[in-house]
């Protein structure tokens, strides 16, 4: 199991107000030297690296390909580059990033035709919703309306699964993204309700027995954020639910907590006894983000306590030998940021800073040495250094951080 992550030898907490200059002058480990710097100073360093990474990613995924798009998705494709550019624009308000972002989205629009995929992360809903939001920021109302119209024309297949990456939850997330950033009822409550009803109906049908809601994807009843319960519950908590549906969501989350591993980590799927994965897609990180949301939505201390315990697992086993958002150190960092936003406790901000410092000082060298996996698509948002760049941009304003394409 330990071969999946680096041992975390960093101090569990450093109080910036008590750091002595003599220590900083004597620090020989670049990681510790960075870790003991004030948060604002660290963020300036992260910001510079984020910009450098962004330029590299644009070059490799767009310029060198001469604007040709084969993979259009947020997950591993060009739309992930566009999403990163939109984040950079939000940090600097540099219109050049917004223009390039819009150009990439237009290319993704062409590449996505006929794909039949309907979600934000891996489908056309991502192209149209991000396209509309970027057009709004650009002041192009006609283009914004064009993308919203195309979004509304998406037809969901009857056999669509329910999970985040390819299913109904991923489509519903895109609806929420549009409604938050364009206007409250850009996608009508009636259209959203029809999809929610299908998700609830499907979950109840499979969940008969111990768990009120249960879902299956490719023959497995997954628990994680990408394909399973955590991701679906996360999205359902954004929806207008009936009272009995709210209770089913709560009870499903209680079921997950009751059946976690003794270590505090979570199974990747129903019945799994393998306590190995500490990823956003499978394991404690994705579940923790959902529990943090539940603690906020339901004002429930049990959900918060379970999230805190999951965060401890991530601190101990979350320095993965992978860099990305989906199953890497970058994604795991967001649990600490999310807990900080909810609780205001500086200990969680420190832990996010620690993971970011680890990435800043060691990731590129470890990837070059072959010790750390840079992702099958090394410049992508969810697998590669695109996720690290996004995290570094996000660290600049920690109260506004959001796990990309998951937290709203």
Buried (B, 14 or more C-beta within 10 A) or exposed (E): EEEBBBEBEBEEEBEBEEBEEEEEEEBEEEBBBBBBBEBEEBBEBBBEBBBEBBEBBBEBBBEEEEEEBEBBBBBBBBBBBBBBBBBBBBBBEEEEBBBBBBBBBBBBBEBBEEEEBBBBBBBBBBBBBBBBBBBBBBEBEEBBBBBBEBBEEBEBEEEBBBBBBBBBBBBBBBBBBBBEBBEEEBBEBEEBBEBBEBBBEBBBEBBEEEBBBBBBBEEBBBBBBBBBBBBBBBBBBBBEBEEEBBEBBBBBBBBBBEBBBEBBBBBBBBEBEEBBBBBBBBBBBBBBBBBBBBBBBBEBEBBBEBBBBBBBBBBBBBBBBBBBBBBBBBBBBBBBBBBBBBBEEBBBBBBBBBBBBBBBBBBBEBBEEEEBBBBEBBBBBBBBBBBBBBBBBBBBEBEEBBBBBBBB
